[in-house]
Amino acid sequence: MLVAMTEQTETRKQRAARRAGEFPPAPEALPVPVLDSHTHLDITVSEAGVPGGPADDPVGAAIAVAAGVGVDRLVQVGVDVESSRWSADVAERYGAVLATVALHPNEAPRLADLDEALREIEALAARDRVRGIGETGMDFFRTGDEGRAAQEESFRAHIAIAKRYGKALVIHDRDAHADVLRVLDDEGAPDTVVLHCFSGDADFARECVRRGYLLSFAGTVTFGSAAALREAATVTPVDQMLVETDAPYLTPMPHRGRPNASYLVPLTVRFLAETTGTDLDELCAAISATGDRAFGPW
């Protein structure tokens, strides 16, 4: 999720600042370690702080808190050139972290020189600890008609980068399901495609599953209004399922509205186990194996 320069996002940033330090209590640890397949440590640390309070090494502290509840691997996601560089550097400093790099779909239409930014992303894609290209994709909620051509051009370029370097493609899809599939069909999808913060219904889930894509569920699946998303989870095979925070956003229930961080992944994993009728140990093991298949080894 991009921190876009809009009034709505600025309000979100201000709200996050006011809530700094108000992280929920740690949940019960998972019986089998899993990963957080999509997080923004840079935004979390700068806007909300660190669970447990200030630390000399906030990134290391956030990693340690997550490991304490069975979330032992993180995928740090870039949304522009600056955050992508940061992500790649952090992945080289911390063994528990891998990185993805990209221009967020809402970032692409704002850039004065999209081609130059894409060249910088491609240079980062060559680094060993960068294991994915994303988050890229299409977002028709925040980007209007005037920006969609640049958004699609950027998406196509990211698909090509992912295929050239053999990296997973991490897709941001908001109100753009049909167009995301259209572009993937036109370009030919990479071997590994992850639908970040999956937001479709059961029919869209079935189509993504049929194509072999991975569906990553965030805290949104726990929201009361998300019946269609829960139905989508029930038709997703466990070996095509990932779980993420998209931290510091989308905190799972019962803590919606408070800062999110990787240590809260167990809330979503347990909810999915109950929703899909899957044994918790089995689901954890499947998520872990799928994460290693998509991004690993760490």
N, C-alpha and C positions, 0 to 999 in steps of 0.2 A: 504494500500500500504506500502510495507516494504522499509525502508531505507537500502538498501543492500550495502555491501562493494564492489562496483564495480566502475570502472572508470566513467561509465555513471552516477551512483548515486552520486559519489563524485562531479562531475561537477554540478549536480542539487543542492547539498548542498551548494556549493560555490556560485551558482547563487542566491539561496535563501538568503544567507548571504548578498550579495551585494544589494539585494532588500529589506532588512529589513526596515520596516517603510513605504514602498510604497504600502500600501493597497489601493484598490479602494474605492471610496466614498460609503457611505451606500445607499442601494436602498430604495425605498418606502416600508414602512411596510406592511406586509400581513394583510388582514382583519380578519383572523382567525389564531391563533397561531399554529405552526407546530414544529416538531423536526428536528434536523440534525441527521440522523440515523447512521452516520459513520464519525467520525472526529478523528484527532490525535493532541490533544491539546499540548502534550509534544513536538512534533516535530515543531508545529506551533510556540509556544512560544520561543523555543530555536533557531530556524532558522530564523524566519521572524519577531518575536516580537508580538506586540499587536496592533490591529486597534486603532488609536488615540494616539499612542505613549507609551513610557515606563510607567509602573504602579508598585506600591508596591506589588500588588497582581495580577500578569498578568493573571492567570487563571480566577479569579473573574472578571477582567476587560473584558476579552474575552466573558465570559458568559453574562455580562451586555450589551455589545454592541449588541450581538445577540438578546437578549430579547427585545431590543429597536426597532427591526424591525419585531418582531413577531416570533422569533425562540427561544422558551422558554425552550426547553429540548434538551440535547445533549447525544449522545452515544459515549463515549470515548473508543477507540479500542486499544488493545494491540497487539504487533507483535512478542514479545519474552518474556522471563521470566521477565526481568527488567521492560519493558514498561507495562507488564500486572500487575505487582505489583503496579506500579505507578498509573495505571488506576483504580485499585480496591481502592487504598487509596484516590484518588481524588474523586471518587464517594461517598465515605463515608464522605467527607468534604463539598461537594456542593450538595444541594438538586436538582439542575437542571441537574445533571450528573448521568448517569448510565454507567456501564463498561461492556466490553467484554474482555476476556483473551484468548490467544492462542499463538502458534508458527506459524508465517507466513510460507506458503509453501516453500518460498525460504530460510528460516532460517533452516528448518529441516535438509537438507543434510549437513549443515556446522557443526552441533553439534557433539562434541566428545561423548556425552552421551545423546542420544535422550530420553531414558527411564526416566532418572532423570529429565530432563526438563519437560517431560509430567507429572511426579508426582507433580512437583511444580505447573504446570497449573491446575491440578485437585484439589490441595489444595486451590487455589484461587477460583476455580469454586464454592466452597461451601459457599462463602461469599454472604450475602444477596443482596448487591448492585451490584454484578456481575450478569448480566441478559443474557449474551450470551457467546458462545464459538466461538471465531473468532478474527482475521480473519485467517481462515484455508482454505484448499482446494488444488488446483493444478494450477501450473503456468509453462507452457511449453515455455514461452517466455524467461524467465531468467534462468530457470533450464534446463540443458541438460540431455541427456539420463542417464548419470552416477549418477544423483541425484534423479531420479524419483521414484526409489523404496523406498527410505527414505521419500520422499514427500508423497507418497501414504500411507505408514505405519503411518505417522503422521496424515494424514487426517482421516484415519480409527479410530485412537485412539481418535481424537477430536470428531468424531461423537458419539463414545461410551460415552465419558464424557458428552456431551450435553444431551444424553438420560438418563444417570444415575441421572443427577441433574435437569432435566426438564428445560433446558435453550435453548434459540434460538441458532441455528447454523448459523454463519455468514460466508459465503463462498467467498473466493477470487478465481476467475476463469479467467485465462488468457490463451487463445488459447488452452483450455482443456475442452470444453463443453461436448463432448461425454464421456470423462473419468470421469468427475465429476458426471454425471448422472449414469454411470456404478457403481462407488463406492457407491453412495447413494442407488442404487438398491441392491447391494450386502449386505450392512450393515443394510439397513432399515433406512429411514430418521427420524429425530426427528419430533415432532409435528410442530415446527416452523423452517422454513428454509428461510434465507434471502440471495439472490444473490446480494452481495455488488458490487457497480459500474457495474451494469449490462452492458454486452458488446456484447450480442448476437443479432441475427437478429430476424425477426418476427416469423420464424418457431421455433427457440429455445425458444422465449418468450412464444409462445403458449404451448410448451411442459412443461415449468416450471409452467405456470398458471394451466394447466391440473392437475399437481401434487399438486397444492395448495401452491406452494412456493411464497414468496414475492420478488418482483423485485425492487431494490433500484437504482434509476437513479441519476447520478452525473452530474457535469457541462459538461461532454463530450457530452451529448445529445444536447447541444447548438452549438457544433463545426460544421463548414461548411461541413466537410467531413463525418458527422455522419448520413447520410440519412437512413441507415439500422437501426440504433439505434432509430431514431425517428419513424420509422415504427413499431419497437418493442413496443414503448410506446403506439402507437395507438391501439394495440391489448391487452394491459394489463388493466384489470379491475381496477377502481380506488381503490377498497378495497383490492387490492394486490400490490399496489404501495407505495413505500417509496422514499424519496429524501434525498440526502446526499451531503456533500462537499468532503470527503476524504482529508480534509485540512491537510497541506497547499498546496496540489496539485490540479490539474484539475479545476482551476478557470473558471467559466462560462464566455461566451462572454457577453459583449464586452471587458472583462478584462483578457482574456487568457494570461498567462505568468507572471501575477502578483501574489503575495501571496493570497492564499485562506483562508477563515475562515468562521465560522458558520453563521455570519451575512449576507453572500452572498447567502444563501439558497433561499431567495425570487426571485432571478433572475432565478434560475432553475425551481422553482414552477410556476412562471408566464409563462415561456417558455413552460412548459408541458401543462398548461391550454390551451394555444393558439394552441399547436400542436395537442392535443387530442380533442379540441372543448368542453372542460369541463368548467363549471362555476367555477370561481376562488374560491369563498367561499366553494362550494361543494368539490372541490379538496383538499383544505386546511383541511376541516373537516375530509375528508376520510383519508388523510395522518396522521393526528393527531390520529384518532381512530385506525388505523392500527399500528402505533408506540406503542400506549398503549397496544394493543393486543399482539404485539411481545415482548416488553421489560418491559412494565409498570406493576403496577403503579409506578410513580416516587416517 
